[in-house]
Amino acid sequence: MYLRHGMLGMAELAEYARGRLRGRDLAEFLRQLTWREYFLRVLAQEGGRVLENLEPPKSAVRWSDELPGDVREGRIGLPCADAWVRHLVRDGWMHNHERLWFAAYLVHWRRVDWRAGYRFFREHLLDGDLASNALSWQWVAGTFSAKPYFMNQQNIEKYSAGRWCKGCTADCPFMGEYAELEHRLFGGPLPERP
């Protein structure tokens, strides 16, 4: 939020982080700042085009233009996804991993156009800026990357310390190895198992 509204500059924040963080934490924080700077430069170059597909989608899918009501209301039926939506709407914020997971769920599992998710985030995120928001959604959708981003249940469990996965009884659409999920979501041949 402080970056978005210009209360802190990138160099100032990087300097502060270097004095407080170490190792992987520092590297990850600086990596995220670098992505933000990159997205700002793409916005400066492309302007309003960042609100349209910068590249053709990497998978042949049809997307719905509308955000489903169950998603907007956080009553999807998946404890993790419902928590992500409630957190966004209630607090105006989502952790970076949650943002990516939610975007992947919406675009790839629910087949909703990334622009509907972009608008939903713009409506609720306190720290959401045009460049980072639009281009991150496009990165997930595969319209500004070499391939679409998606995750599996193991990824969610690992990076959330099992917050939603332990004891979950939902029919989890994220279960499976990446190759299996890629086949399920985008088609193509399923790799042979050894």
C-alpha positions in Angstrom: 0.0 0.0 0.0 2.8 2.4 0.9 4.5 1.8 -2.5 1.3 2.0 -4.4 0.5 5.4 -3.0 4.0 6.8 -3.2 4.6 7.0 0.6 7.7 4.9 0.2 10.1 4.5 -2.8 11.6 1.3 -4.1 15.1 2.2 -3.1 14.1 3.3 0.4 12.2 0.0 0.9 15.1 -2.1 -0.4 17.5 -0.3 1.9 15.2 -0.8 4.9 14.9 -4.5 4.0 18.7 -5.0 3.7 19.0 -3.7 7.3 16.3 -6.0 8.7 16.1 -9.2 6.6 18.7 -11.9 5.9 19.2 -14.9 3.6 16.2 -16.2 1.8 13.8 -13.7 3.3 15.8 -10.8 2.0 16.3 -12.4 -1.4 12.6 -13.1 -1.8 11.6 -9.6 -0.7 14.1 -8.0 -3.2 12.8 -10.4 -5.9 9.3 -9.2 -5.3 10.4 -5.6 -5.5 12.2 -6.4 -8.8 9.0 -7.9 -10.2 7.1 -4.7 -9.3 9.8 -2.5 -11.0 9.6 -4.7 -14.1 5.8 -4.5 -14.2 6.0 -0.7 -13.9 8.4 -0.6 -16.8 6.1 -2.8 -18.9 3.2 -0.5 -18.0 5.2 2.5 -19.1 6.0 0.8 -22.4 2.6 -0.7 -23.1 0.2 1.7 -21.4 -3.5 0.6 -21.4 -2.6 -2.5 -23.5 -1.8 -4.2 -20.2 -5.6 -4.6 -19.7 -5.7 -6.8 -22.8 -3.9 -10.0 -23.6 -0.3 -9.0 -24.4 0.2 -12.4 -26.0 -2.1 -15.1 -27.2 -3.1 -17.5 -24.4 -0.8 -20.5 -24.3 -3.7 -22.9 -23.9 -6.8 -23.2 -26.0 -9.5 -22.4 -23.5 -12.7 -20.4 -23.5 -13.0 -18.1 -20.6 -16.2 -16.7 -19.1 -16.3 -12.9 -18.8 -18.2 -12.9 -15.5 -17.0 -13.6 -12.0 -19.2 -16.3 -10.6 -21.4 -15.4 -7.6 -20.0 -18.2 -5.4 -16.5 -16.8 -5.9 -17.5 -13.2 -5.2 -19.2 -14.3 -2.0 -16.5 -16.7 -0.8 -18.7 -19.7 -0.8 -16.9 -21.9 -3.3 -16.9 -24.9 -1.1 -13.1 -25.3 -0.9 -11.8 -24.1 2.5 -8.6 -22.6 1.1 -10.3 -20.7 -1.8 -13.1 -19.5 0.5 -10.5 -18.2 3.0 -8.6 -16.4 0.3 -11.7 -14.5 -0.8 -12.8 -13.7 2.7 -9.3 -12.4 3.5 -9.3 -10.2 0.4 -12.8 -8.8 1.0 -12.4 -8.4 4.7 -8.9 -7.1 4.9 -8.1 -5.7 1.4 -5.0 -7.9 1.3 -3.8 -11.3 0.3 -0.4 -13.0 0.6 1.5 -13.3 -2.6 1.1 -17.1 -2.8 -2.7 -16.8 -2.1 -3.0 -14.3 -4.9 -1.3 -16.7 -7.3 -3.3 -19.7 -6.1 -6.6 -17.8 -6.3 -5.8 -16.5 -9.8 -4.8 -19.9 -11.0 -8.0 -21.4 -9.5 -10.2 -18.8 -11.1 -8.6 -18.8 -14.6 -7.7 -22.5 -15.0 -10.1 -24.5 -12.9 -13.2 -22.2 -13.2 -12.3 -20.9 -16.7 -12.9 -17.2 -15.9 -11.2 -14.5 -17.9 -8.2 -13.1 -16.0 -9.7 -9.6 -16.5 -12.7 -10.5 -14.2 -10.2 -11.5 -11.5 -8.2 -8.4 -12.1 -11.4 -6.3 -11.6 -12.2 -8.2 -8.4 -8.8 -7.5 -7.0 -8.9 -3.9 -8.0 -12.2 -3.6 -6.2 -10.8 -5.0 -2.9 -7.0 -4.8 -2.8 -5.6 -1.9 -0.8 -2.1 -2.4 -2.3 -3.2 -3.4 -5.8 -1.8 -1.2 -8.5 -2.5 -1.4 -12.2 0.9 -2.8 -13.4 1.4 -5.5 -10.7 -2.2 -6.5 -10.7 -2.9 -6.8 -14.4 0.5 -8.3 -15.4 0.4 -10.8 -12.6 -3.0 -12.0 -13.7 -1.7 -12.2 -17.3 1.4 -14.2 -16.1 -0.9 -16.7 -14.4 -3.2 -16.9 -17.4 -0.3 -17.4 -19.8 -1.0 -14.2 -21.8 2.3 -12.7 -20.6 4.5 -15.7 -19.9 5.8 -18.8 -21.6 3.2 -21.0 -20.0 0.2 -20.7 -17.6 0.9 -20.8 -13.9 -0.9 -23.3 -11.8 -0.3 -25.1 -8.6 -1.1 -28.4 -6.9 -2.3 -29.3 -3.4 1.3 -30.1 -2.3 2.3 -26.5 -3.2 -0.6 -25.1 -1.3 0.1 -27.3 1.7 3.9 -26.5 1.7 3.6 -22.7 1.4 0.7 -22.4 3.8 2.1 -24.7 6.5 -0.9 -27.0 5.9 -3.3 -24.3 7.1 -6.1 -25.5 4.8 -5.1 -28.9 3.8 -4.9 -30.7 7.2 -8.3 -32.1 7.9 -9.8 -30.8 4.7 -12.6 -33.1 3.4 -13.5 -31.1 0.3 -13.1 -32.8 -3.1 -9.8 -31.1 -3.8 -9.4 -30.2 -7.5 -5.7 -29.4 -6.8 -4.8 -33.0 -6.0 -2.3 -34.7 -8.3 1.1 -34.3 -9.8 1.8 -31.4 -12.0 1.9 -33.4 -15.2 -1.6 -34.9 -14.4 -3.0 -31.5 -13.6 -1.5 -30.0 -16.7 -3.2 -32.7 -18.8 -6.5 -32.2 -17.0 -6.4 -28.4 -17.3 -4.9 -27.9 -20.8 -5.1 -31.2 -22.6 -2.3 -32.8 -24.5 -0.7 -36.2 -23.9 -0.4 -37.5 -20.4 3.2 -38.5 -19.6 3.7 -42.2 -19.2 4.4 -43.3 -15.6 7.6 -45.4 -15.0 
